[in-house]
Structure formats: structure tokens, C-alpha cells
Amino acid sequence: MRSIDKILVPADFSACSASGLQLAIEMATKLGSEVHVVHVVEPARYVQPGMMVTTAEQKHVPIEDFAREYYGAEMAEFLAKVDAGSVKVSNEVLDGVPHETIERLALEGGYDLIVIGTHGRRGIKHMLIGSVAERVVRRAPCPVLTVRGPTDE
């Protein structure tokens, strides 16, 4: 049986992601694995690189820096709600197309497993919104465990 030393957990900070992270931590505890949580920020198509944002403090900041800082704070808040116990949990916020970035990170980082929460959308919502989890399952370089989140979301 192959060992699972490194687990990648993509997160969009939803309850579904929290369910995936919790399961990854439970698995990592039993397997002695590391967990790496990643959030991928997809650049808005209508925003030009180098555009500036005015913050509440009236500072002008490049939109990319503003997004990294904002989602970095979201990540910290997301992780603060989880008890990782003795499991080593690292995290990062990356720019890119979510499923492509997750696939590349899994390959380049040598991850043994991806644990990803899924919203379980069906019908027209699934057709219109699509599914990052579904795309990752189809193209990931390692096994993918999908975790269905709470049904009330």
C-alpha cells in the first residue's frame, strides 16, 4: 500500500471546505501526514494587472496585493476554527485558475492525496457554475477524496 505523507486541501472557506479540512486532519493524525491548505484566487477577467484599490485607510494598493492580503486574512480565520492537534498544517494563497493551479501544485509538490470539499450542486446550477472538485478529480496526478459538505449550504 502506498503511503500518504502529504495531503493537499483546496479551500474556498465554505462549510464544504471545512468538512474536507477536518477529514484531512483526521486522516493525517492517523497516518502521520502533513496537511497543506491552499486557496486559489482567480483574477477577475475585467481587471487589468497593476490596477489600484483604495483601502479604508486611503492607501492605494495594487489589486493583486490587496487580494492576497484579504484572502490571507480569510485563510487565517478559516484555519483558526480548526483544531489540528499535532498535525503539521501549512497554507498559502495562490493566483490562477483554481483547478489548473491545484493540479499543478499537486504534481510539483509531490502530494499523495487531495481532499476537496464539494457543494454537490446538480442540474442547472451545476451546468452554470461548474465544479472545481469535478475538474480536479478528472485531471489530478494523485488520488482525490471528495467530501460532501453540509446539505443546508
Backbone as a ProteinNet text record, in pm:
[ID]
protein_1_A
[PRIMARY]
MRSIDKILVPADFSACSASGLQLAIEMATKLGSEVHVVHVVEPARYVQPGMMVTTAEQKHVPIEDFAREYYGAEMAEFLAKVDAGSVKVSNEVLDGVPHETIERLALEGGYDLIVIGTHGRRGIKHMLIGSVAERVVRRAPCPVLTVRGPTDE
[TERTIARY]
84.9	0	88.8	55.1	136.3	109.5	214.2	199.5	141.1	74.1	16.7	85.1	189.5	268.5	226.7	176.6	141.5	0.2	-85.9	-225.2	-248.3	-302.6	-335.8	-485.9	-521.5	-661.7	-692.9	-755.8	-800	-917.5	-920.3	-1025	-1081.7	-1214.3	-1279.9	-1346	-1312.1	-1355.7	-1502.4	-1565.6	-1705.1	-1712.8	-1835.3	-1855.6	-1811.9	-1825.6	-1780.2	-1629	-1557	-1411.3	-1372.9	-1446.6	-1418.6	-1436.8	-1537.9	-1558.6	-1440.7	-1392.9	-1277.9	-1153.1	-1130.4	-1013.2	-1019.3	-1136.2	-1149.7	-1118.3	-1168.8	-1140.3	-991.6	-931.4	-787.8	-705	-742	-669.4	-687.4	-809	-832.5	-746.8	-741	-659.7	-511.9	-468.3	-327.5	-285.6	-375.5	-346.6	-316.9	-396.2	-379.4	-261.5	-232.5	-129.1	6.6	10	134.5	168.7	67	84.7	88.3	133.4	126.7	6.2	-51	-163.8	-124.7	-151.8	-125.7	-256.4	-300.8	-425.8	-393.3	-464.3	-439.5	-571.4	-566.8	-679.3	-627	-701.1	-659.9	-752.9	-693.2	-767.5	-763.3	-879.1	-885.1	-897.1	-800.4	-806.5	-934.3	-997.7	-1118.1	-1081.7	-1163.9	-1134.9	-1138.5	-1211.3	-1226.3	-1126.5	-1035.9	-938.2	-803.3	-746.3	-615.2	-505.8	-399.1	-288.5	-235.4	-203.2	-149.6	-255.3	-385	-489.6	-476.9	-515.6	-502.3	-638.2	-633.7	-751.7	-724.4	-826	-812.5	-868.9	-785.6	-827.1	-901.2	-954.1	-1024.7	-932.8	-802.4	-704.5	-661	-727.9	-698.5	-560.5	-513.8	-388.4	-422	-337.3	-354.6	-264.6	-327	-257.5	-288.9	-188.4	-219.1	-323	-417.6	-528.4	-480.8	-370.8	-318.1	-272.6	-205.7	-159.9	-279	-379.5	-499.6	-568.5	-580.6	-646	-567.8	-435.1	-353.4	-370	-369.8	-385.2	-524.5	-626.5	-764.6	-782.4	-738.6	-757	-661.1	-549.6	-461.5	-530.8	-602.8	-679.1	-794.1	-859.6	-966.4	-911.6	-792.4	-729.1	-700.3	-645.2	-614.3	-741.2	-848.9	-976.7	-1031.4	-1020	-1065.5	-989.9	-857.4	-774.7	-790.2	-823.9	-839.9	-957.7	-1051	-1169.3	-1143.5	-1022.8	-992.7	-889.2	-913.8	-815.9	-733.1	-609.5	-523.1	-448.3	-455.8	-382.8	-234.6	-176	-31.9	2.7	-98.7	-75.9	-12.9	91.1	154.5	65.1	14.5	-72.7	-6.4	18.4	72.2	-33.3	-12.8	-113.2	-50	-120.4	-79.3	-197.8	-186.7	-284.4	-212.7	-268.8	-207.3	-302.2	-245.9	-324.2	-333.5	-446.1	-457.7	-597.3	-612.3	-737.3	-738.8	-840.6	-836.6	-800.1	-872.2	-842.8	-704.8	-663.2	-530.4	-419.4	-437.4	-337.7	-327.8	-441.6	-443.4	-373	-401.9	-338.5	-187	-144.8	-1.1	67	6.1	62.7	74.2	-28.5	-25.9	88.2	109.9	216.5	353.8	373.8	504.4	539.4	438.6	463.4	472.6	447.9	457.5	354.4	232.3	127.6	77.7	42.9	-3.8	-155.7	-224.2	-370.5	-420.6	-531.5	-603.3	-736.3	-770	-900.2	-971.8	-1083.2	-1152.3	-1300.8	-1352.8	-1495.8	-1571.7	-1693.4	-1777.2	-1914.4	-1968.6	-2100.2	-2212.3	-2184.3	-2286	-2397	-2364	-2467.6	-2513.2	-2637	-2692.6	-2769.1	-2801.2	-2887.9	-2831.1	-2916.1	-2880.4	-2770.5	-2773.2	-2667.3	-2531.6	-2527.4	-2401.4	-2356.6	-2450.7	-2415.8	-2362.1	-2423.9	-2385.3	-2259.3	-2247.9	-2136.5	-2018.9	-2046	-1938.1	-1885.4	-1780.3	-1728.2	-1576.8	-1510.4	-1365.2	-1331.6	-1406	-1379.2	-1386.8	-1487.5	-1502.7	-1384.4	-1339.7	-1224.7	-1097.1	-1080.6	-962.5	-965.9	-1081.1	-1093.5	-1052.2	-1094.3	-1065.4	-918	-845.8	-711.4	-598.6	-629.2	-526.4	-422.4	-297.5	-190.4	-185.6	-277.6	-280.8	-426.8	-452.6	-591	-656.2	-788.3	-866	-982.5	-998.1	-1110	-1202.8	-1325.5	-1421.2	-1505.4	-1534	-1609.5	-1730.9	-1846.7	-1970.7	-1989.7	-2013.3	-2031.6	-2172.8	-2203.7	-2340.4	-2440.6	-2556.6	-2657.9	-2735.9	-2724	-2800.4	-2727.9	-2609.6	-2533.8	-2586.8
-118.3	0	123.7	219.7	340.9	429.6	498.6	584.4	719.6	779.7	912.6	1004.2	1073.1	1161.2	1307.4	1345.2	1485.6	1493.4	1568.3	1584.8	1730.5	1752.5	1886.6	1909.2	2022.1	2054.8	2191	2192.6	2319.2	2372.7	2503.6	2561.9	2687.9	2698	2822.4	2889.1	2838.7	2890.6	2863.6	2776	2738.2	2627.6	2594.7	2482.7	2351.7	2342.5	2222.9	2208	2316.8	2313.9	2277.4	2328.6	2297.3	2148.6	2087.7	1943.1	1866	1910.1	1846.1	1859.5	1978	2000.9	1916.2	1909.1	1830	1683.3	1629.4	1490.1	1470.3	1564.9	1555.9	1553.7	1635.4	1639	1507.8	1452.5	1323.7	1214.8	1214.1	1115.9	1135.7	1261.7	1293.5	1252.6	1266	1225	1075.7	997.6	851.4	805.4	879.4	836.8	903.6	1003.8	1077.6	1166.7	1219.9	1302	1450.4	1527.8	1674.2	1718	1832.2	1888.2	2027	2051.6	2183.5	2236.1	2350.7	2411.8	2522.6	2523.3	2624.7	2688	2819.1	2892	2956.2	2937.8	2993	3107.7	3224.5	3343.4	3355.3	3345	3359.5	3508.6	3561.4	3704.2	3736.2	3846.5	3889.3	3922.2	3880.6	3899.6	4046.5	4126.9	4266.6	4358.9	4303.2	4383.9	4376.1	4491	4497.8	4479.8	4405.5	4394.3	4532.8	4550.8	4678.8	4779.5	4744.2	4837	4856.9	4972.5	5007.2	5004.7	4975.7	4976.5	5076.6	5152	5243.5	5174.8	5156	5087.1	5182.3	5127.3	5208.3	5314	5285	5379.8	5481.9	5482.2	5572.5	5548.1	5425.9	5388.9	5328.8	5356.6	5298.7	5175.7	5061.4	4933.2	4860.4	4795.6	4713.9	4607.6	4584.5	4493.7	4352.7	4308.8	4174.7	4166.3	4270.6	4273.5	4277.8	4357.5	4369.4	4232.8	4162.3	4030.7	3930.7	3929.7	3837	3864.4	3991.6	4026.7	3988.7	4018.8	3987.6	3837.4	3759.4	3614	3549.9	3612.9	3565.9	3575.8	3686.4	3704	3603.7	3579.2	3478.5	3340.7	3309	3180	3167.2	3271	3268.3	3245	3312.2	3296.1	3154	3101.6	2966	2862	2875.5	2779.2	2791.8	2911.5	2932.5	2852.6	2813.5	2738.9	2588.9	2545.3	2402	2364.8	2254.1	2200.6	2096.1	2130.1	2040.2	1943.3	1962	1873.8	1877.5	1760.9	1752.7	1753	1765.6	1762.2	1893.3	1881.3	1999.9	2048.4	2170.6	2230.1	2356.9	2361.7	2482	2534.4	2656.4	2713.5	2816.1	2844.1	2951.8	2995.5	3117.2	3173.6	3195.3	3140.1	3149.4	3216.2	3269.2	3326.5	3225.1	3223.1	3137.2	3080.9	2996.7	2924.7	2811.6	2804.2	2711.7	2566.8	2502.1	2360.2	2339	2428.6	2414.9	2436.1	2532.7	2562.7	2449.6	2392.4	2280.6	2159.7	2130.9	2018	2037	2157	2186	2174.6	2231.1	2225.7	2080.6	2000.5	1860.1	1785.6	1813.3	1746.9	1795.3	1925.9	1982.2	1962	1958.2	1942.3	1797.5	1704.9	1563.6	1518.6	1569.5	1532.4	1390.9	1320.8	1182.4	1173.5	1279.1	1278.1	1422.1	1443.5	1570.6	1541.8	1620.9	1610.6	1741.6	1733.9	1855.3	1846.3	1951.6	1958.9	1988.2	1935.4	1961.1	2008	2100.8	2156.6	2063.3	1971.3	1876.1	1939.2	2041.3	2104.8	2008.9	2022.1	1938.1	2025	1964.2	2028.8	2157.5	2258.6	2384.4	2457.3	2452.8	2518.4	2457.7	2324.4	2257.6	2297.2	2303.9	2340.8	2483.3	2574.4	2715.4	2745.7	2689.4	2722.1	2628.7	2502.7	2406.7	2360.9	2284.3	2229.2	2218.4	2292.3	2280.8	2138.6	2085.1	1949.8	1848	1860	1766	1773.7	1893.4	1909.4	1854.6	1876.4	1823.2	1670.7	1611.1	1465	1410	1475.1	1426.5	1433.4	1533.9	1558.9	1553.4	1525.5	1527.2	1416.9	1445.9	1347.4	1246.1	1256.8	1167.8	1139.4	1045.7	1019.3	1144.2	1154.1	1266.1	1210.6	1261.3	1225.2	1345.8	1328.8	1439.2	1420.5	1532	1529.6	1618.6	1558.4	1633.3	1717.1	1843.9	1934.2	1929.3	2013.4	2019.6	2047.3	1984.7	1998.7	2128.4	2200.5	2324.8	2445.1	2427.1	2541.9	2579.4
0	0	0	-80.5	-86.4	34.5	77.6	195	155.2	250.3	230.3	329.8	280.7	366.1	354.6	236.7	212.1	154.9	224.9	183	145.8	27.7	-20.6	-3.3	57.5	81	18.6	-100.3	-157.8	-75	-53.2	30.4	-32.4	-28.1	-68.6	52.2	171.5	300.8	330.8	254.1	278	381.8	422.7	514.1	448.9	317.3	244.8	257.4	242.3	258.1	400	495.1	635.7	661.6	600.2	615.2	556.6	440	377.8	463.2	517.3	601.6	727.6	788.6	911.2	885.1	773.9	740.8	710.8	639.3	608.2	736.6	833.6	961	1036.6	1035	1099.9	1035.9	903.3	833	864	860	885.5	1026	1121	1258.4	1263.9	1194.3	1195.9	1111	1003.2	909.5	932.4	1018.5	1039.9	921.2	856	735.8	768	668.8	673.2	591.4	627.1	553.2	503.5	376.4	318.1	261.2	311.2	267.4	168.5	56.2	-46.2	-90.1	-107	-165.6	-294	-402.1	-530.5	-567.6	-590.5	-628.3	-780.3	-842	-987	-1019.4	-1094.3	-1127.5	-1205.7	-1170.3	-1242.3	-1386.2	-1477.6	-1619.9	-1662.5	-1591.2	-1629.3	-1559.8	-1481.9	-1409	-1480	-1505.4	-1568.5	-1462.9	-1494.5	-1399	-1362.7	-1236	-1191.3	-1148.9	-1163.3	-1118.1	-968.2	-923.1	-782	-713.2	-583.1	-497.8	-386.9	-350.5	-237.6	-115.2	-13.8	108.1	201.2	309.1	408.3	469.2	470.9	525.1	419.4	305.5	194.3	132.9	140.5	75.2	-60.6	-158	-290.8	-301.6	-327.9	-328.2	-458.5	-519.7	-637.7	-602.1	-691.6	-663.5	-629.3	-689.6	-660.2	-514.2	-464.2	-325.3	-229.2	-266.1	-184.7	-173.3	-285	-285.6	-200.6	-215.8	-135.8	13.1	50.3	191.5	242.3	162.8	201.1	219.9	120.9	128.8	228.8	255.4	362.1	497.3	518.1	641.5	648.7	535	529.8	565.9	514.3	542.5	692	751.7	894.7	977.1	940.2	1010.1	991.5	870.8	837.7	920.7	926.8	999.7	1150.8	1199	1342.7	1399.3	1314.5	1358.3	1369.9	1331.6	1325.6	1431.4	1497.1	1592.4	1518.8	1485.8	1410.5	1500.1	1630.1	1720.2	1689.8	1670.2	1644	1495.2	1410	1265.1	1218.8	1137.3	1078.7	964.1	979.5	878.1	826.8	695.3	632	535.2	486.6	395.8	304.4	196.3	106	21.2	-28.7	-120.2	-253.1	-360.2	-492.6	-591.1	-698.4	-807.1	-919.5	-990.2	-1106.4	-1123.1	-1224.1	-1246.4	-1143	-1056.9	-944.1	-978.2	-1067.1	-1090.1	-1152.3	-1239.3	-1300.5	-1197.6	-1110.5	-1008.1	-907	-868.9	-775.2	-836.8	-962.2	-1031.1	-1039.3	-1076.3	-1088.1	-952.3	-850	-715.4	-666.4	-693.2	-651.3	-718.4	-845.5	-919.8	-873.8	-873.4	-839.1	-691.5	-605.4	-461.9	-417.3	-508.8	-474.8	-372.4	-384.1	-289.6	-318.2	-211.4	-221.8	-230.3	-185.9	-181.7	-181.6	-251.2	-244.9	-176.6	-75.5	-9.4	-36.2	-108.8	-150.6	-118.4	-58.7	-30.3	-158	-164.8	-281.2	-234.8	-310.2	-277.3	-320	-411.7	-456.1	-537	-613.4	-697.2	-806	-844.4	-950.5	-1049.2	-1160.1	-1257.8	-1313.4	-1323.4	-1389.1	-1312.9	-1179.2	-1101.8	-1135.8	-1148.1	-1182.1	-1322.2	-1415.5	-1553.1	-1560.5	-1486.6	-1493.9	-1413.4	-1295.9	-1207.4	-1230	-1264.1	-1282.8	-1148.8	-1151.4	-1027.6	-1034.2	-946.5	-934.9	-892.2	-796.1	-747.2	-860.9	-944.8	-1055.7	-1151.9	-1181.9	-1271.7	-1209.2	-1079.2	-1010.3	-1012.4	-985.8	-988.3	-1123.9	-1229.3	-1365.2	-1403	-1351	-1402.5	-1300.2	-1176.7	-1072	-1092.8	-1055.1	-1068.9	-953.5	-857.8	-742.7	-707.6	-617.8	-577.1	-516.7	-537.9	-486	-405.4	-283.8	-199.1	-193.5	-240.1	-232.6	-106.5	-41	83.7	66.1	79.6	66.7	191.8	172.3	284.7	337.9	432.9	488.3	378.4	387.1	282.1	290.2	400.9	414.8	355.5	297.6	242.1	106.2
[MASK]
+++++++++++++++++++++++++++++++++++++++++++++++++++++++++++++++++++++++++++++++++++++++++++++++++++++++++++++++++++++++++++++++++++++++++++++++++++++++++

